[in-house]
């Protein structure tokens, strides 16, 4: 004969096991990035999402980059219990084609609005920005233009203005046929040779136009408006971004931190992913 006290115990056991199963299912679902699309400002933007933490983080890629090409180690290994991670493809990049990419003079501002509006469309009221290279510029503009929406900011490989020295660097890489096959392959696989070559050339020409502004200004005027905690990371072996750029950003953003990586190059978050991810987690989770 069944004893009466066993029924509530059995119900409790079933509820516990059901919770374990659901938690494991949720963890498995969120561990591997999944892709989504959302209409933002007339563009069907593609993004990847992983993690289930309360702290939402948007990853912003560099020129012609996408979430997958630029942030593989972050999508895989950033703490998924602490963060909900979104990696987007800006309009004209990655799987956010169509449209084809163009570069009006306000393309960085346009990207910043798209990025912020994407996160709002995904129902994140407040979030942090992690921006690399062009994505770092976009993140700086986003944090300066929409300060009430940004929790924390991490940028690396970014610049707030364009100098003659920068133009020489852009001119040296403008013709992608001079790049190594290893460097070209991910972009050519994603875009095809012609789209990649033509779009990167158009980006270089857009940067030449930005250099003609007073002081080559991209977002200098917005840096003092950034009031969220900010971490600037710079690789001392970055061949594309001279060290005066992160130093200037650090000086202009009140209370910002500057972290130098002696062996870091432009892609330091890929080459030293474990160190980078640990550094970012400590900053985002700290007070």
C-alpha positions in Angstrom: 0.0 0.0 0.0 1.4 3.4 -1.0 2.2 5.7 1.9 0.6 9.2 1.7 3.8 11.1 2.3 5.3 9.7 -0.9 3.0 11.8 -3.2 4.5 15.2 -2.4 8.0 13.8 -2.4 7.4 12.3 -5.8 5.9 15.6 -7.1 9.0 17.4 -5.8 11.3 15.0 -7.5 9.5 15.3 -10.8 9.6 19.1 -10.6 13.3 19.0 -9.8 14.1 16.7 -12.7 11.9 18.8 -15.0 13.9 21.9 -14.0 17.2 20.1 -14.7 16.0 19.0 -18.1 14.7 22.5 -19.0 17.9 24.1 -17.7 20.1 21.7 -19.7 17.9 22.3 -22.8 18.2 26.1 -22.4 21.9 25.9 -21.8 22.4 23.7 -24.9 20.2 26.0 -27.0 22.0 29.1 -26.0 25.6 27.8 -26.0 25.7 27.4 -29.8 25.1 30.7 -31.6 21.9 30.8 -33.5 21.1 33.2 -36.3 18.2 35.6 -36.6 17.0 38.5 -38.7 15.1 41.7 -37.8 14.0 44.7 -39.9 15.7 47.8 -38.8 15.6 51.2 -40.6 14.4 49.5 -43.7 17.2 46.9 -43.7 16.8 43.2 -42.9 19.7 42.9 -40.5 21.3 39.5 -39.7 22.7 38.7 -36.2 23.9 35.8 -34.2 22.9 35.3 -30.6 24.3 33.2 -27.8 24.3 33.1 -24.0 21.5 33.8 -21.5 23.0 36.2 -19.0 21.3 39.4 -17.8 24.1 41.6 -19.3 23.5 42.2 -23.0 26.5 42.8 -25.2 26.7 43.8 -28.8 29.8 42.8 -30.9 30.6 45.3 -33.7 32.8 44.0 -36.5 35.4 45.8 -38.6 35.3 46.9 -42.2 33.5 44.2 -44.3 33.4 42.1 -41.2 30.5 40.0 -39.9 29.8 38.4 -36.5 31.2 35.0 -37.6 34.3 36.3 -39.4 35.3 38.7 -36.7 34.1 37.2 -33.4 34.3 33.4 -33.5 36.3 33.1 -30.2 34.0 35.6 -28.5 30.8 33.8 -29.7 32.3 30.5 -28.5 33.9 31.4 -25.3 32.7 34.6 -23.7 30.9 33.8 -20.4 27.3 32.8 -21.5 26.0 32.7 -17.9 27.0 36.3 -17.4 26.2 37.7 -20.9 23.7 37.5 -23.7 25.9 38.1 -26.7 24.7 39.6 -30.0 27.0 39.8 -33.0 25.6 41.7 -35.9 26.3 42.1 -39.6 26.0 45.8 -40.5 24.1 46.7 -43.6 25.9 45.6 -46.8 28.2 43.2 -44.8 28.0 39.5 -44.2 24.4 38.2 -44.4 22.9 41.7 -44.2 23.0 41.8 -48.0 21.0 43.2 -49.8 21.6 46.1 -49.9 25.1 46.3 -51.3 27.4 48.3 -49.0 27.9 52.1 -49.7 29.8 54.7 -47.9 28.1 58.1 -47.6 30.0 60.6 -45.4 27.8 59.7 -42.5 28.2 55.9 -42.8 29.6 55.5 -39.3 26.7 57.5 -37.8 24.3 55.3 -39.9 25.9 52.1 -38.6 25.6 53.4 -35.0 21.9 54.1 -35.3 21.3 50.7 -37.0 23.3 49.0 -34.2 21.4 50.7 -31.3 18.0 50.3 -33.1 18.8 46.6 -33.6 19.3 46.1 -29.9 16.2 48.0 -29.1 14.3 45.8 -31.6 15.6 42.8 -29.7 14.1 44.3 -26.5 17.4 45.1 -24.8 16.7 48.4 -23.0 20.4 48.9 -22.0 23.5 47.1 -23.2 27.2 47.2 -23.6 29.2 47.7 -26.8 32.4 45.8 -27.9 33.7 47.4 -31.1 36.8 46.4 -33.2 38.4 48.7 -35.7 35.5 50.3 -37.7 33.2 48.7 -35.2 35.1 50.5 -32.5 34.4 53.8 -34.2 30.8 52.9 -34.5 30.7 52.0 -30.8 32.2 55.3 -29.9 29.6 57.2 -31.9 26.9 55.0 -30.4 28.0 55.6 -26.8 28.4 59.4 -27.4 25.1 59.8 -29.2 22.9 57.5 -27.1 24.6 57.6 -23.7 21.5 56.6 -21.7 21.3 53.2 -23.5 24.9 52.1 -23.1 26.1 50.3 -19.9 29.8 49.9 -20.7 32.1 50.3 -23.7 35.1 48.4 -25.0 37.0 49.5 -28.1 40.2 48.4 -29.8 41.8 49.2 -33.1 39.7 52.3 -33.4 40.4 56.0 -34.2 38.5 59.2 -33.8 40.2 61.1 -36.6 42.2 60.4 -39.8 45.7 61.7 -40.3 48.2 61.7 -43.2 49.9 58.7 -41.6 46.6 56.8 -41.6 46.0 57.6 -45.3 49.4 56.1 -46.1 48.4 52.9 -44.3 45.1 52.8 -46.1 46.7 53.4 -49.5 49.1 50.5 -48.8 46.3 48.0 -48.3 43.7 49.4 -50.8 44.5 46.8 -53.5 43.5 43.5 -51.8 45.3 41.5 -54.5 48.4 42.5 -52.6 47.1 40.8 -49.5 48.3 37.4 -48.6 46.0 34.5 -49.7 45.4 33.7 -46.0 44.1 37.2 -45.3 41.9 37.4 -48.4 40.3 33.9 -48.1 37.7 34.5 -45.4 36.4 37.6 -47.1 36.5 36.1 -50.6 34.7 33.1 -49.4 32.0 35.3 -47.9 31.6 37.9 -50.6 33.3 36.7 -53.8 36.4 38.3 -55.1 34.8 41.2 -57.0 32.5 42.4 -54.2 35.2 42.2 -51.6 37.8 44.0 -53.7 35.4 46.8 -54.9 33.9 47.3 -51.5 37.2 47.6 -49.6 38.4 50.0 -52.2 35.3 52.1 -51.7 35.9 52.1 -48.0 39.4 53.4 -48.5 38.1 56.2 -50.7 35.5 57.1 -48.0 38.3 57.4 -45.4 40.1 59.7 -47.8 37.0 61.9 -47.8 36.8 61.9 -44.0 40.4 63.0 -43.9 39.4 66.2 -45.7 37.3 67.3 -42.8 38.8 69.8 -40.3 41.3 67.8 -38.2 40.2 64.7 -40.1 37.4 64.4 -37.6 35.3 61.3 -37.4 34.0 61.4 -33.8 36.3 63.6 -31.8 33.4 65.8 -30.8 31.5 62.9 -29.2 34.2 61.5 -27.0 33.7 63.9 -24.1 29.9 63.0 -24.2 30.7 59.3 -23.4 29.8 58.8 -19.7 29.7 55.0 -19.4 32.7 53.1 -18.1 35.1 52.6 -21.0 38.0 50.2 -21.7 40.3 51.0 -24.5 42.6 48.1 -25.5 45.6 48.5 -27.9 48.1 46.1 -29.3 51.5 47.7 -29.4 52.3 45.8 -32.6 49.1 47.1 -34.4 50.3 48.0 -37.9 47.0 49.6 -38.9 46.4 51.9 -35.9 49.2 54.1 -34.5 49.3 54.3 -30.7 48.4 58.0 -30.7 44.9 57.0 -31.5 44.0 55.0 -28.4 45.9 57.5 -26.3 43.8 60.3 -27.6 40.6 58.4 -27.1 41.7 57.6 -23.5 42.4 61.3 -22.8 39.1 62.4 -24.2 36.8 60.0 -22.4 36.6 60.8 -18.7 37.5 58.0 -16.4 38.4 55.6 -19.2 41.0 52.8 -18.9 43.8 52.1 -21.4 45.1 48.5 -21.5 48.2 47.9 -23.6 49.0 44.4 -25.0 52.8 44.3 -25.8 52.5 41.6 -28.5 49.0 42.5 -29.7 48.4 43.3 -33.3 45.2 44.7 -35.0 43.4 41.4 -34.5 44.5 40.9 -30.8 41.0 39.6 -29.8 41.5 36.7 -32.2 45.2 36.0 -31.7 45.0 36.3 -27.9 41.4 35.4 -27.5 41.6 33.8 -24.0 43.4 36.8 -22.5 41.1 39.2 -24.3 37.9 37.4 -23.2 39.1 37.3 -19.6 40.0 41.0 -19.7 36.6 41.9 -21.1 34.7 39.8 -18.7 36.5 41.3 -15.7 35.7 44.8 -17.0 32.1 44.2 -17.9 31.4 42.3 -14.6 33.3 44.7 -12.4 31.9 47.8 -10.6 
